[in-house]
Amino acid sequence: MNAPLHPNPLSDVSSDATEKPPLVLLIAAPRGFCAGVDRAIEIVERALEKYGAPVYVRHEIVHNRYVVDALREKGAVFVEELDEVPDGAPVVFSAHGVPKSVPAEADRREMLYVDATCPLVSKVHRQAERQIEKDRHIIFIGHAGHPEVIGTMGQVDEGQMTLVETVDDVAKLDFTAGTPLAYLTQTTLSVDDTADVIAALERRFPDISGPKAEDICYATSNRQAAVKKIAPGSDLVLVIGAPNSSNSLRLVEVAERLGTDAHLIQRASDIDPQWLEGVGTLGLTAGASAPELLVREVVDKLGEWRTVEETTIMAAEEKMVFKLPRQLLD
C-alpha cells in the first residue's frame, strides 16, 4: 500500500523556498504501514463490500485519525463497546486485540463478527494461555491502559497477570520464593527499554520463563532501527503518527535518546515552520499506523518552504504478509 518515493520536483518549490539553503531530508525505511495494519484495514474494507454499510468496528481499527476517517466515509461506524452495536449488524474487532469476554459476549448475542487482531498480538495471547496452563503467574511488560495491554490481560483470569512498565516497577514486585513466573511483552514497546526491564526481571527472578524471542513485533523493531540510522545525522526528526500510537511515540523517544530533537505530528499541517530554522538535515519517519500518503504530504509541505534533497535510509527490508480471515474470502 506504500507509494514509491519520488524526488520533490523543483517546479513545485516556491521562489521563496529557492532563496533558502536546501533541506537535506533523510527518510527512514521501513516506515508506515506494517502487515498487521494493512490486514486490519483490508478486513474492514472487505467487510463493507461483503456485508454492506454500516459495519461496526469496536475501538479504532488502528491508531490513525486519517485511516479512521477514511473508513468512516466508506460506512464504518466506530464504537467502544459491543452494547453500542445493534443486533444483527456486523462488527470488526480492532488490530490491538480484545479480552476474551468480548468474543464471548458476541457469541452470546449471536453477532456476526470478524477479528482483525494482528497475528503477532494473537501469538502473545496464545503464549499467555500456555503459561497459565503451566501454572505460572505472568508478568506482562506494557503500558497501562493501552488497548493491546487490556486485550492481552483479558486473556487470563483476574489475578493471573501483573503489569509492569519500568525497571522501578520490577523492584516493587513481591512474590514468595518459588512462585513459578513467566514474562510476556506488548508488541509495540521500545526495544531498548524492554531489554532493560527483562534484564531486571531475570536478575530478580532467575528462574523466570520467557519467550524464545521477544514479543516486540518486527515492524516496531525495524522502525526503531531505522530511526537510529537517521537521527544521529539529523538536526531534527519528525515522526508521523497519532498521539495514542505506542509505536509512534517510541520512535520520538528513540530519536531524543540519541540527542536529536524530535516532534510527533499527525500530518503536514502540524509542522511549525519555525522548527526548521537552523535545520540543515531533517529526519522523517512514520509509525506503523500512518499511511505513505501522509509522508508524501509532509515532503510536499517542506518543499513549499525549502528546496528538498531527498534520500532514503534503509534499515531493513520487509516482506511480511498476513492472511485474511477465511470468512471474508468465501
Phi, psi and omega in degrees: 000345181286134177284146179293151177289150174213147180298146175288115186293138180298333180294340180271353185273130181291161179297327178296323181295322183289345179278346181261160179298148180300153176253116176281122184248115177260111183258124184287144173219130004282164179205170172068207189311135171257177183296324180293322178289315176307313182296315183298316180295317180295327178298315179296316181297318180290325177296322177296319179293320186281317187257344183081159179282149359273149168247127181273145179232121179280115184071164176303131183301320170216163183274079174203121184297320181298315180296314181298316180296321180295319179289326177298321179295334180275351178122005177282141177240119185265130181227166179263330183224158182294334181291353175270355182263124179296151175302137177088350181272140177290148180221143179246135175270140188292168182294342184283345182092158182227156174299157180301333182296336183288305176297330177296318178293322178297320177295319180300322180273002182055045181276152172270111183229154177234130182266114179261016179306132177303133180304332179286331173286318177301325177299318178295321177301316180294322178298320179299315180299319181293322180293323178293322177300333179269011177063033176260142172277135185261130169260117185255124179268118182185183181257122182304135176088348179289140182305323179294321179294316178300318180294317182290316179294337178279004176276345183235167179288154179303135179093354181265355182219137179241132181269133170233148180245331187223171175299323178299324178296324179298320181296336183271353181294142183226090177244141179292151181303135178090358177294123178293125184233153173217157175235150173222165182226152168300151186277348188243034183270169170294127179300315183291315180299317182295321177300321179294318181293318178298318179299320179294320178297317182290330175289319183284322183230083187303334183266007182296142180261142178220168178295155180298326175229148182301152184277351177301129190287159183303322184292318178298313180298315182295321181290325176291321178297323180292321177296323178296337178277324185269331187296316183300330180263008183249148173276337181204144175239133174251132178243121178273121181177170181273150180294343176259013179267111183300313185293329178289317178298324179294327179294322176298315181298320180300314180297316183295324180290340176271005176089013181251131176300145181213148177228140171268128177232151177269328174196182190301326183294346179278348184287129173269118182305333180294337177301332187275354180295125181079003180267119177262328180231128182241131174266143182222133175212178180217140177293170188291350178256003185261126181288154182298330182296334175287330174295314180295325177298318178295316179300317179297319179295317177300324180293342176285338183256329184216157168287125186259128173251105193262132177224137177263131179250114186265129176252331181196158176252132183247130179230013184292134175223134179252142180289151175278157175302141186301327184294341178266357181259353181291000000 
